[in-house]
Amino acid sequence: MVGSLEWEPAEDRAELLAPAVASALGSVSGARVAEIDPEVADTAEFCARYAVPLEISANCVIVAAKRGGEVFYAACMILAIGRADVNGAVRRRLGARKASFAPMADATALTGMEYGGITPVGLPEGWPILVDEAVAETDQVVIGSGLRRSKLLLPGKALAGLPGAEAMALAQR
């Protein structure tokens, strides 16, 4: 399948998913999950250990945006080989005066997910999910599961189909 992992239907292994992810996964057809060593959950180490190409691995970054003295949050999905243009494309799309990566403590507290495992599946209602076009066009993409001890595998187009999601050019040029 993908890499050296044993991928199983995600609905059969809810214990490998953060609670919010398990609850929201019903809207994602064909999602599979694999257990991993949580010590290698970070993308580069994960890909090297499990022979998963960086080109099909995507990271979810939580962005804190400010407008009119108010802070709001969004998620950005970007392939591991790219970098999200937070100060350009993301800030403009969100209509924010300022945008930056959310502090780790805020990202984990607000999502109920573990750092290194944050995923767009199961995010708080109303959060925009900005999916880079390259992610949406990837046949199968590996993403976080909400926990550091597993990863999800699903079609890139499934991410663009999540509630509040939008495919757009997010990578820095």
Residue frames as a rotation matrix with the C-alpha (Angstrom) as fourth column:
MET 1
0.579 0.815 0.000 0.00
0.815 -0.579 0.000 0.00
0.000 0.000 -1.000 0.00
VAL 2
0.674 -0.400 0.621 1.93
-0.157 -0.899 -0.409 3.09
0.722 0.178 -0.669 1.21
GLY 3
-0.010 -0.796 0.605 5.28
-0.924 -0.224 -0.310 2.68
0.382 -0.562 -0.733 2.90
SER 4
-0.684 -0.376 -0.626 6.00
-0.135 0.908 -0.397 -0.15
0.717 -0.187 -0.671 5.29
LEU 5
-0.749 0.448 0.489 2.90
-0.621 -0.216 -0.753 0.40
-0.232 -0.868 0.440 7.43
GLU 6
-0.786 0.618 0.018 -0.13
0.608 0.768 0.203 -1.83
0.112 0.171 -0.979 7.93
TRP 7
-0.849 0.523 0.078 -3.08
-0.515 -0.851 0.098 0.37
0.118 0.043 0.992 6.99
GLU 8
-0.739 0.667 -0.090 -6.49
0.666 0.707 -0.238 -0.61
-0.095 -0.236 -0.967 8.36
PRO 9
-0.044 0.792 0.609 -9.97
0.515 -0.505 0.693 0.91
0.856 0.344 -0.385 7.92
ALA 10
-0.779 -0.339 0.528 -10.04
-0.166 -0.700 -0.695 3.87
0.605 -0.629 0.488 10.31
GLU 11
0.100 0.907 0.410 -13.57
-0.811 -0.165 0.561 3.08
0.576 -0.389 0.719 11.51
ASP 12
0.662 0.103 -0.743 -12.24
0.144 0.955 0.260 -0.26
0.736 -0.279 0.617 12.83
ARG 13
-0.091 -0.820 -0.565 -9.49
0.900 0.175 -0.399 1.36
0.426 -0.545 0.722 14.93
ALA 14
0.641 0.468 0.609 -11.07
0.217 -0.871 0.441 4.32
0.737 -0.150 -0.659 16.74
GLU 15
0.839 -0.359 -0.410 -8.56
0.433 -0.016 0.901 3.89
-0.329 -0.933 0.142 19.60
LEU 16
-0.188 -0.947 0.262 -5.88
0.937 -0.093 0.336 5.18
-0.294 0.309 0.905 17.20
LEU 17
-0.229 0.208 0.951 -7.75
0.569 -0.764 0.304 8.45
0.789 0.611 0.057 16.65
ALA 18
-0.999 0.037 0.011 -8.29
-0.033 -0.677 -0.735 11.55
-0.020 -0.735 0.678 18.79
PRO 19
-0.469 0.883 0.034 -11.95
0.560 0.326 -0.762 11.61
-0.683 -0.338 -0.647 19.94
ALA 20
0.118 0.518 -0.847 -12.89
-0.360 -0.773 -0.522 14.57
-0.926 0.366 0.096 17.72
VAL 21
-0.590 -0.403 -0.700 -11.28
-0.795 0.136 0.592 12.84
-0.143 0.905 -0.401 14.72
ALA 22
-0.951 0.260 0.169 -13.11
0.258 0.966 -0.031 9.55
-0.171 0.014 -0.985 15.39
SER 23
-0.168 0.950 -0.263 -16.42
0.359 -0.189 -0.914 11.47
-0.918 -0.248 -0.309 15.61
ALA 24
0.234 0.233 -0.944 -15.86
-0.580 -0.746 -0.328 13.35
-0.780 0.624 -0.040 12.36
LEU 25
-0.714 -0.700 0.009 -14.36
-0.408 0.427 0.807 10.53
-0.569 0.573 -0.590 10.31
GLY 26
-0.151 0.752 0.642 -17.76
0.493 0.620 -0.610 9.29
-0.857 0.224 -0.464 9.14
SER 27
0.744 0.449 -0.495 -17.78
-0.119 -0.639 -0.760 12.10
-0.657 0.624 -0.422 6.58
VAL 28
0.012 -0.833 -0.553 -14.50
-0.953 -0.177 0.246 10.87
-0.303 0.524 -0.796 5.06
SER 29
0.911 0.411 0.035 -14.89
-0.367 0.847 -0.384 7.85
-0.188 0.337 0.922 2.80
GLY 30
0.796 -0.555 -0.243 -12.05
0.212 0.631 -0.747 5.36
0.567 0.543 0.619 2.54
ALA 31
0.366 -0.695 0.619 -9.89
-0.832 -0.542 -0.117 6.67
0.417 -0.472 -0.777 5.39
ARG 32
0.624 -0.297 -0.722 -7.32
0.365 0.929 -0.066 4.20
0.690 -0.222 0.688 6.67
VAL 33
0.711 -0.382 0.590 -5.14
-0.688 -0.553 0.471 4.37
0.146 -0.741 -0.656 9.79
ALA 34
0.409 -0.661 -0.629 -1.78
0.318 0.749 -0.581 2.90
0.855 0.038 0.517 10.81
GLU 35
0.971 -0.160 -0.176 -0.15
0.146 -0.181 0.973 2.76
-0.187 -0.970 -0.152 14.21
ILE 36
0.422 -0.879 0.220 3.33
0.141 -0.177 -0.974 4.31
0.895 0.442 0.049 14.43
ASP 37
-0.121 -0.577 -0.808 6.03
0.981 0.053 -0.185 4.97
0.150 -0.815 0.559 17.00
PRO 38
0.839 0.540 -0.061 5.04
0.543 -0.828 0.141 8.31
0.026 -0.152 -0.988 18.59
GLU 39
0.276 -0.824 -0.495 8.72
0.308 -0.412 0.858 9.23
-0.911 -0.389 0.140 18.87
VAL 40
-0.803 -0.555 0.216 8.87
0.359 -0.162 0.919 9.55
-0.475 0.816 0.329 15.07
ALA 41
0.193 0.974 0.115 5.55
0.793 -0.086 -0.603 11.34
-0.578 0.207 -0.789 14.47
ASP 42
0.210 -0.165 -0.964 7.26
-0.307 -0.947 0.095 14.42
-0.928 0.276 -0.250 13.04
THR 43
0.849 0.441 -0.292 7.10
-0.387 0.142 -0.911 14.28
-0.360 0.886 0.292 9.25
ALA 44
0.270 -0.805 -0.529 10.74
-0.878 0.019 -0.478 13.89
0.395 0.593 -0.702 8.21
GLU 45
-0.644 -0.521 0.560 11.47
-0.731 0.636 -0.249 11.20
-0.226 -0.570 -0.790 10.79
PHE 46
0.152 0.809 0.567 8.17
-0.361 0.580 -0.731 9.43
-0.920 -0.094 0.380 10.10
CYS 47
0.815 0.186 -0.550 8.76
-0.571 0.092 -0.816 9.34
-0.101 0.978 0.181 6.33
ALA 48
-0.122 -0.947 -0.297 12.31
-0.904 0.229 -0.361 8.05
0.410 0.225 -0.884 6.75
ARG 49
-0.607 -0.128 0.785 11.35
-0.628 0.683 -0.374 5.33
-0.488 -0.720 -0.494 9.24
TYR 50
-0.033 0.760 0.650 8.30
0.008 0.650 -0.760 4.04
-0.999 -0.020 -0.028 7.36
ALA 51
-0.799 -0.420 0.429 9.38
0.401 0.159 0.902 4.62
-0.448 0.893 0.041 3.73
VAL 52
0.380 0.920 0.094 6.56
0.803 -0.279 -0.527 7.07
-0.458 0.275 -0.845 3.03
PRO 53
-0.323 -0.540 0.777 7.43
0.869 -0.494 0.018 9.63
0.375 0.681 0.629 0.33
LEU 54
-0.696 0.008 -0.718 7.46
0.401 -0.825 -0.398 13.25
-0.596 -0.564 0.571 1.50
GLU 55
-0.957 0.266 -0.117 5.50
-0.248 -0.538 0.805 14.07
0.151 0.800 0.581 -1.68
ILE 56
-0.209 0.934 -0.288 2.39
0.122 0.317 0.940 12.31
0.970 0.161 -0.180 -0.32
SER 57
-0.251 0.083 -0.965 2.72
0.966 0.092 -0.243 13.48
0.069 -0.992 -0.103 3.29
ALA 58
-0.033 0.307 0.951 0.87
0.248 -0.919 0.306 16.61
0.968 0.246 -0.046 4.32
ASN 59
-0.778 -0.261 -0.571 1.12
0.619 -0.165 -0.768 18.75
0.106 -0.951 0.291 7.42
CYS 60
0.375 0.893 0.250 -1.69
0.674 -0.448 0.588 20.59
0.637 -0.053 -0.769 9.12
VAL 61
-0.782 -0.602 -0.160 -0.65
0.564 -0.576 -0.592 23.93
0.265 -0.553 0.790 10.57
ILE 62
0.334 0.874 -0.353 -2.93
0.943 -0.310 0.124 25.99
-0.001 -0.374 -0.928 12.76
VAL 63
-0.596 -0.468 0.653 -2.85
0.549 -0.831 -0.094 29.70
0.586 0.302 0.752 12.02
ALA 64
-0.012 0.523 -0.852 -3.88
0.841 -0.455 -0.291 32.44
-0.540 -0.720 -0.435 14.42
ALA 65
-0.423 -0.037 0.905 -5.25
0.717 -0.625 0.309 35.40
0.554 0.780 0.291 12.46
LYS 66
-0.419 0.237 -0.876 -6.04
0.659 -0.585 -0.473 38.86
-0.625 -0.776 0.088 13.80
ARG 67
-0.568 0.340 0.750 -8.57
0.503 -0.577 0.643 41.33
0.651 0.743 0.156 12.50
GLY 68
0.087 0.650 0.755 -10.13
-0.234 -0.723 0.650 44.22
0.968 -0.233 0.090 14.40
GLY 69
-0.312 -0.308 0.899 -8.58
-0.916 -0.154 -0.370 43.16
0.252 -0.939 -0.234 17.69
GLU 70
0.619 0.590 0.518 -10.13
-0.681 0.732 -0.022 39.70
-0.392 -0.339 0.855 17.42
VAL 71
-0.606 -0.794 -0.047 -8.15
-0.747 0.549 0.376 36.46
-0.273 0.263 -0.925 17.05
PHE 72
0.656 0.743 0.136 -9.56
-0.638 0.641 -0.426 33.58
-0.403 0.193 0.895 15.02
TYR 73
-0.291 -0.790 0.540 -8.09
-0.435 0.612 0.661 30.31
-0.852 -0.042 -0.522 13.85
ALA 74
0.688 0.381 -0.617 -7.78
-0.724 0.303 -0.620 28.36
-0.049 0.874 0.484 10.61
ALA 75
0.310 -0.588 0.747 -6.05
0.062 0.797 0.601 25.19
-0.949 -0.140 0.284 9.48
CYS 76
0.416 -0.276 -0.866 -3.75
-0.897 -0.280 -0.342 24.95
-0.148 0.919 -0.364 6.47
MET 77
0.648 -0.202 0.734 -2.88
0.151 0.979 0.135 21.68
-0.746 0.023 0.665 4.74
ILE 78
0.557 -0.576 -0.598 0.40
-0.828 -0.437 -0.351 21.70
-0.059 0.690 -0.721 2.85
LEU 79
0.849 -0.327 -0.415 2.55
0.143 0.899 -0.415 18.93
0.509 0.293 0.810 1.41
ALA 80
0.758 -0.598 -0.262 5.67
0.402 0.110 0.909 18.14
-0.514 -0.794 0.324 3.43
ILE 81
-0.131 -0.836 0.533 7.80
0.980 -0.029 0.196 19.33
-0.149 0.548 0.823 0.51
GLY 82
-0.052 0.192 0.980 6.26
0.495 -0.847 0.192 22.82
0.867 0.495 -0.051 0.66
ARG 83
-0.795 -0.123 -0.594 5.76
0.581 -0.436 -0.688 25.73
-0.174 -0.892 0.418 3.03
ALA 84
0.255 0.962 0.100 2.50
0.967 -0.253 -0.030 27.56
-0.004 0.104 -0.995 3.62
ASP 85
-0.626 -0.366 0.688 2.53
0.452 -0.890 -0.062 31.23
0.635 0.273 0.723 2.62
VAL 86
-0.101 0.606 -0.789 1.02
0.993 0.017 -0.114 32.33
-0.056 -0.795 -0.603 5.93
ASN 87
-0.346 -0.107 -0.932 1.89
0.385 -0.922 -0.037 36.03
-0.856 -0.371 0.360 5.60
GLY 88
-0.901 0.031 -0.433 0.70
-0.391 -0.490 0.779 36.23
-0.188 0.871 0.454 2.00
ALA 89
-0.641 0.652 -0.405 -1.93
-0.189 0.377 0.907 33.87
0.744 0.658 -0.119 0.60
VAL 90
-0.384 0.505 -0.773 -3.31
0.823 0.567 -0.039 32.69
0.418 -0.651 -0.634 3.94
ARG 91
-0.675 0.086 -0.733 -3.51
0.461 -0.727 -0.509 36.15
-0.577 -0.681 0.451 5.53
ARG 92
-0.866 0.356 -0.352 -5.22
-0.499 -0.675 0.544 37.60
-0.044 0.646 0.762 2.43
ARG 93
-0.562 0.680 -0.471 -7.71
0.097 0.620 0.779 34.71
0.821 0.392 -0.414 2.15
LEU 94
-0.281 0.431 -0.857 -8.66
0.944 0.287 -0.165 35.09
0.175 -0.855 -0.487 5.82
GLY 95
0.369 0.402 0.838 -8.97
0.351 -0.895 0.275 38.86
0.861 0.193 -0.471 5.48
ALA 96
0.685 -0.179 -0.706 -6.64
0.719 0.016 0.694 39.29
-0.113 -0.984 0.140 8.43
ARG 97
0.880 -0.460 0.121 -4.37
-0.450 -0.887 -0.100 42.15
0.154 0.034 -0.988 9.33
LYS 98
-0.224 -0.954 0.200 -1.85
-0.972 0.202 -0.122 39.67
0.076 -0.222 -0.972 10.75
ALA 99
0.882 0.423 -0.208 -1.47
-0.408 0.906 0.114 35.89
0.236 -0.016 0.972 10.55
SER 100
-0.241 -0.965 0.104 1.07
-0.916 0.190 -0.352 33.60
0.320 -0.180 -0.930 12.22
PHE 101
-0.324 0.078 -0.943 1.46
0.094 0.994 0.050 30.03
0.941 -0.072 -0.329 13.35
ALA 102
0.655 0.619 0.433 -0.62
-0.416 -0.182 0.891 29.51
0.630 -0.764 0.138 16.49
PRO 103
-0.296 -0.739 0.605 1.36
-0.942 0.121 -0.313 28.77
0.159 -0.662 -0.732 19.65
MET 104
-0.694 -0.062 -0.717 1.58
-0.149 0.987 0.058 25.03
0.705 0.148 -0.694 20.32
ALA 105
-0.926 0.345 -0.152 -0.33
0.242 0.236 -0.941 25.29
-0.289 -0.908 -0.302 23.61
ASP 106
-0.341 0.832 -0.437 -3.21
-0.670 -0.542 -0.507 27.12
-0.659 0.120 0.743 21.88
ALA 107
-0.325 0.179 -0.929 -3.28
-0.856 0.362 0.369 24.71
0.403 0.915 0.035 18.92
THR 108
-0.810 -0.015 -0.587 -3.48
0.115 0.976 -0.185 21.62
0.575 -0.217 -0.789 21.12
ALA 109
-0.834 0.523 -0.176 -5.95
0.142 -0.105 -0.984 23.09
-0.533 -0.846 0.013 23.62
LEU 110
-0.320 0.744 -0.586 -8.32
-0.767 -0.567 -0.300 24.40
-0.556 0.354 0.752 20.94
THR 111
-0.184 0.207 -0.961 -8.27
-0.843 0.470 0.262 21.26
0.506 0.858 0.088 18.78
GLY 112
0.573 0.314 0.757 -8.12
-0.719 0.637 0.280 18.60
-0.394 -0.704 0.591 21.49
MET 113
0.932 -0.321 -0.167 -5.33
0.133 0.734 -0.666 16.96
0.336 0.598 0.727 19.49
GLU 114
0.563 -0.806 -0.180 -1.70
0.470 0.134 0.873 16.22
-0.680 -0.576 0.454 20.20
TYR 115
0.498 -0.506 -0.704 1.06
-0.693 -0.721 0.028 18.38
-0.521 0.474 -0.709 18.76
GLY 116
-0.666 -0.737 -0.115 2.55
-0.633 0.478 0.609 16.52
-0.394 0.478 -0.785 15.82
GLY 117
-0.811 0.440 0.386 -0.76
0.509 0.855 0.095 14.82
-0.288 0.274 -0.918 15.12
ILE 118
-0.257 0.754 -0.605 -3.11
-0.151 -0.649 -0.745 17.74
-0.955 -0.100 0.281 14.44
THR 119
-0.810 0.114 0.575 -5.35
0.561 0.436 0.704 17.07
-0.171 0.893 -0.417 11.47
PRO 120
-0.855 0.518 0.017 -8.16
-0.484 -0.810 0.330 18.95
0.185 0.274 0.944 9.69
VAL 121
-0.210 0.793 -0.572 -10.61
0.104 0.600 0.793 16.11
0.972 0.107 -0.208 10.36
GLY 122
0.254 0.427 -0.868 -12.52
0.868 0.295 0.399 16.97
0.427 -0.855 -0.295 13.55
LEU 123
-0.839 -0.527 0.137 -11.46
0.434 -0.799 -0.417 20.59
0.329 -0.290 0.899 13.97
PRO 124
-0.556 0.651 -0.517 -13.79
0.354 -0.377 -0.856 22.96
-0.752 -0.659 -0.021 15.82
GLU 125
0.163 0.752 0.639 -16.88
0.964 0.017 -0.266 23.90
-0.211 0.659 -0.722 13.83
GLY 126
0.938 0.304 -0.166 -16.55
0.250 -0.926 -0.284 27.06
-0.240 0.224 -0.944 11.78
TRP 127
0.116 -0.955 -0.272 -12.78
-0.118 -0.285 0.951 26.94
-0.986 -0.079 -0.146 11.35
PRO 128
0.729 0.012 -0.684 -11.70
-0.680 -0.092 -0.727 27.54
-0.071 0.996 -0.059 7.76
ILE 129
0.320 -0.652 0.687 -9.62
0.203 0.756 0.623 24.68
-0.926 -0.060 0.374 6.34
LEU 130
0.600 -0.225 -0.767 -7.34
-0.745 -0.507 -0.434 25.87
-0.291 0.832 -0.472 3.56
VAL 131
0.505 -0.351 0.788 -6.05
0.271 0.932 0.242 22.94
-0.819 0.091 0.566 1.51
ASP 132
-0.289 -0.675 -0.679 -3.17
-0.575 -0.445 0.687 23.55
-0.766 0.589 -0.259 -0.87
GLU 133
0.517 0.543 -0.662 -4.12
-0.843 0.191 -0.502 22.53
-0.146 0.818 0.556 -4.41
ALA 134
-0.297 -0.716 -0.631 -1.22
-0.739 0.591 -0.323 20.05
0.604 0.371 -0.705 -4.52
VAL 135
-0.854 0.079 0.514 -2.65
-0.370 0.601 -0.709 18.25
-0.365 -0.796 -0.484 -1.47
ALA 136
0.090 0.995 0.033 -6.14
-0.581 0.079 -0.810 18.14
-0.809 0.054 0.585 -2.97
GLU 137
0.496 0.059 -0.866 -4.72
-0.856 0.199 -0.477 16.67
0.145 0.978 0.149 -6.19
THR 138
-0.634 -0.769 0.076 -2.75
-0.766 0.612 -0.198 13.89
0.106 -0.184 -0.977 -4.45
ASP 139
-0.129 0.607 -0.784 -4.37
-0.322 0.722 0.612 10.47
0.938 0.332 0.103 -4.95
GLN 140
0.638 0.225 -0.736 -3.52
0.579 0.490 0.652 9.30
0.507 -0.842 0.182 -1.43
VAL 141
0.009 -0.612 0.791 -2.13
-0.328 -0.749 -0.576 11.57
0.944 -0.255 -0.207 1.27
VAL 142
-0.023 -0.130 -0.991 -0.78
0.822 0.562 -0.093 10.75
0.569 -0.817 0.094 4.73
ILE 143
-0.041 0.110 0.993 -1.85
-0.317 -0.944 0.091 13.14
0.948 -0.311 0.073 7.50
GLY 144
-0.896 -0.262 0.359 -2.10
-0.395 0.100 -0.913 13.22
0.203 -0.960 -0.193 11.28
SER 145
-0.369 0.761 -0.533 -4.79
0.437 0.648 0.623 11.36
0.820 -0.004 -0.572 13.21
GLY 146
0.568 0.497 0.656 -5.05
-0.324 -0.598 0.733 13.74
0.757 -0.629 -0.178 16.15
LEU 147
0.894 -0.353 0.275 -2.60
-0.133 0.377 0.917 11.53
-0.427 -0.856 0.290 18.07
ARG 148
0.170 -0.923 -0.346 1.16
-0.962 -0.231 0.145 11.13
-0.214 0.308 -0.927 17.69
ARG 149
-0.425 -0.414 0.805 0.89
-0.426 0.876 0.225 7.33
-0.798 -0.247 -0.549 17.65
SER 150
-0.047 0.414 0.909 -0.88
0.700 0.663 -0.265 6.95
-0.712 0.624 -0.321 14.31
LYS 151
-0.797 -0.144 -0.586 -1.37
-0.308 -0.739 0.599 8.43
-0.519 0.658 0.545 10.84
LEU 152
0.312 0.925 0.216 -4.33
0.013 0.224 -0.975 8.60
-0.950 0.307 0.058 8.47
LEU 153
-0.893 -0.432 0.123 -4.26
0.111 0.054 0.992 7.77
-0.435 0.900 0.000 4.76
LEU 154
0.157 0.983 0.096 -7.00
0.498 0.005 -0.867 9.18
-0.853 0.185 -0.488 2.56
PRO 155
0.085 -0.084 0.993 -7.61
0.979 -0.177 -0.098 10.74
0.184 0.981 0.067 -0.85
GLY 156
-0.856 -0.468 -0.218 -6.44
0.497 -0.862 -0.099 14.35
-0.142 -0.193 0.971 -1.12
LYS 157
-0.622 0.683 0.383 -9.81
-0.059 -0.528 0.847 15.32
0.781 0.505 0.369 -2.55
ALA 158
0.172 0.678 -0.715 -11.43
0.765 0.365 0.530 14.13
0.620 -0.638 -0.456 0.71
LEU 159
-0.442 -0.399 -0.803 -9.61
0.828 -0.526 -0.194 16.91
-0.345 -0.751 0.563 2.55
ALA 160
-0.994 0.084 0.067 -10.91
-0.041 -0.875 0.483 19.51
0.099 0.477 0.873 0.12
GLY 161
-0.315 0.940 -0.128 -14.40
0.064 0.156 0.986 18.10
0.947 0.302 -0.109 0.73
LEU 162
-0.549 0.087 -0.831 -14.38
0.826 0.204 -0.525 18.58
0.124 -0.975 -0.184 4.50
PRO 163
0.615 0.788 0.011 -16.88
0.767 -0.602 0.223 21.08
0.182 -0.129 -0.975 5.95
GLY 164
0.860 -0.229 -0.455 -15.34
-0.010 -0.901 0.434 24.56
-0.509 -0.369 -0.777 5.76
ALA 165
-0.056 -0.949 0.309 -12.56
0.450 0.252 0.857 23.40
-0.891 0.187 0.413 3.42
GLU 166
0.907 0.210 -0.364 -11.36
-0.202 -0.543 -0.815 25.21
-0.369 0.813 -0.450 0.33
ALA 167
0.301 -0.824 0.479 -8.63
0.856 0.455 0.246 24.18
-0.421 0.337 0.843 -2.12
MET 168
0.997 -0.060 -0.052 -6.35
-0.076 -0.917 -0.391 27.04
-0.024 0.393 -0.919 -3.12
ALA 169
0.329 -0.944 0.030 -2.71
0.376 0.101 -0.921 27.88
0.866 0.314 0.388 -3.84
LEU 170
0.998 0.063 0.020 -1.08
0.001 -0.315 0.949 28.03
0.066 -0.947 -0.314 -0.40
ALA 171
0.466 -0.884 -0.044 2.55
0.855 0.437 0.279 27.11
-0.227 -0.167 0.959 -1.06
GLN 172
0.411 -0.456 -0.789 5.18
-0.135 -0.887 0.442 29.82
-0.902 -0.075 -0.426 -0.98
ARG 173
0.890 -0.100 0.445 6.43
0.456 0.226 -0.861 30.57
-0.014 0.969 0.247 -4.46
